[in-house]
């Protein structure tokens, strides 16, 4: 059940970001606003759960491109969190927040 909840949450987040299309050029191609090493670490850690090429552009555009941040706010992130963290820090924290949400809804 947990992976299903994560997939639904990620898809919802990605759809909201896509619909608001204020794209930043850093978010169009890998490493999606991250360092190459951070991108590779994210892909290795979470690539079995999500498709980085779907999740990271949406997250990157929420950080840099001005797209809707509601999904991040709902996960407990603030504008200060989003703006002050690097993508290399924000992306795994985003995934952790999704896992925590899945755990809460599964109980």
C-alpha positions as CSV (number, residue, x, y, z in Angstrom):
1,X,0.0,0.0,0.0
2,X,2.8,2.4,0.8
3,X,4.3,2.5,-2.7
4,X,0.8,3.2,-4.1
5,X,0.3,6.2,-1.8
6,X,3.7,7.5,-2.8
7,X,3.0,7.2,-6.5
8,X,-0.3,9.0,-6.1
9,X,1.3,11.8,-4.1
10,X,4.1,12.2,-6.6
11,X,1.8,12.2,-9.6
12,X,-0.5,14.8,-7.9
13,X,2.6,16.9,-7.2
14,X,3.9,16.6,-10.7
15,X,0.6,17.3,-12.3
16,X,0.2,20.5,-10.2
17,X,3.7,21.7,-11.2
18,X,3.1,20.9,-14.9
19,X,-0.2,22.8,-15.0
20,X,1.4,25.9,-13.7
21,X,4.2,26.0,-16.4
22,X,6.6,28.6,-15.2
23,X,9.6,26.5,-16.1
24,X,13.2,27.3,-15.3
25,X,15.8,26.1,-17.8
26,X,17.7,24.4,-15.0
27,X,14.8,22.0,-14.6
28,X,14.5,20.9,-18.2
29,X,17.3,18.3,-18.2
30,X,19.4,16.3,-15.8
31,X,20.7,17.0,-13.2
32,X,17.5,19.2,-12.7
33,X,19.0,22.0,-10.6
34,X,21.2,19.6,-8.6
35,X,24.9,18.8,-8.8
36,X,25.6,15.7,-10.9
37,X,26.7,13.8,-7.8
38,X,23.5,14.7,-5.9
39,X,21.4,13.7,-8.9
40,X,23.2,10.3,-9.2
41,X,22.8,9.7,-5.4
42,X,19.1,10.6,-5.7
43,X,18.6,8.3,-8.6
44,X,20.4,5.4,-6.9
45,X,18.5,5.9,-3.6
46,X,15.0,6.5,-5.0
47,X,15.0,5.4,-8.6
48,X,13.4,2.1,-7.6
49,X,10.4,4.0,-6.1
50,X,10.0,7.0,-8.5
51,X,11.1,8.0,-11.9
52,X,13.6,10.8,-11.2
53,X,12.9,12.3,-14.7
54,X,9.3,12.8,-13.6
55,X,9.7,13.9,-10.0
56,X,12.8,16.1,-10.1
57,X,11.7,18.6,-12.9
58,X,8.5,19.3,-10.9
59,X,10.3,19.8,-7.7
60,X,13.0,21.9,-9.4
61,X,10.3,24.1,-10.9
62,X,8.6,24.5,-7.6
63,X,11.9,25.7,-6.2
64,X,13.2,27.8,-9.1
65,X,10.5,28.2,-11.7
66,X,7.6,29.7,-9.7
67,X,5.2,26.8,-10.1
68,X,2.6,26.0,-7.5
69,X,4.1,24.9,-4.1
70,X,0.9,23.6,-2.5
71,X,2.0,20.0,-2.6
72,X,5.2,20.9,-0.8
73,X,3.3,23.0,1.7
74,X,1.0,20.1,2.4
75,X,4.0,18.0,3.2
76,X,5.2,20.5,5.8
77,X,7.7,22.5,3.7
78,X,7.8,26.3,4.0
79,X,8.9,28.8,1.5
80,X,12.0,29.3,3.6
81,X,12.7,25.5,3.5
82,X,12.3,25.4,-0.3
83,X,14.3,28.6,-1.0
84,X,17.2,28.0,1.4
85,X,17.9,24.3,0.6
86,X,19.8,23.1,-2.4
87,X,18.0,20.7,-4.7
88,X,20.4,18.0,-3.5
89,X,19.0,18.5,0.1
90,X,15.4,19.2,-0.9
91,X,14.8,16.2,-3.1
92,X,15.6,13.5,-0.5
93,X,13.7,15.4,2.1
94,X,10.8,15.5,-0.2
95,X,10.9,11.8,-0.6
96,X,11.2,11.3,3.1
97,X,8.2,13.5,3.6
98,X,6.3,11.3,1.1
99,X,7.4,8.1,3.0
100,X,6.2,9.7,6.3
101,X,2.9,10.5,4.7
102,X,2.5,7.0,3.4
103,X,3.3,5.6,6.9
104,X,0.7,7.8,8.5
105,X,-2.0,6.9,6.0
106,X,-1.2,3.2,6.2
107,X,-1.6,3.0,10.0
